């Protein structure tokens, strides 16, 4: 989805970019890079928005890219890898070891609650 004009919200938490109109309602724009303490995107115009609804409110999660749909390999790993940053561990719900990468599922309650 293309993100339209975002209206900044003064004194909003880190990660909240502002609000924007979506399907006739106000949605909160959240930059996942900011939430995960990553540097700004090199090409911000190539980013995309994933719309989610949480507890009746609309959120636009701003991300860099979307990967393939994958089948998760059974159970998650028992622990987050030590190399995974503190922000990832703090916002992660589960972690899966895939053949070529590690997949961290974000905990929506921790991210949006």
Secondary structure, DSSP 8 states (H G I E B T S, - for coil): ------B--TT--TTEEEEEEETTEEEEEEEHHHHTT----TTGGG-EEEEEEETTEEEEEEES---------SS--SS--TTS-HHHHHHEEEEEE-SSSEEEEE-HHHHH-
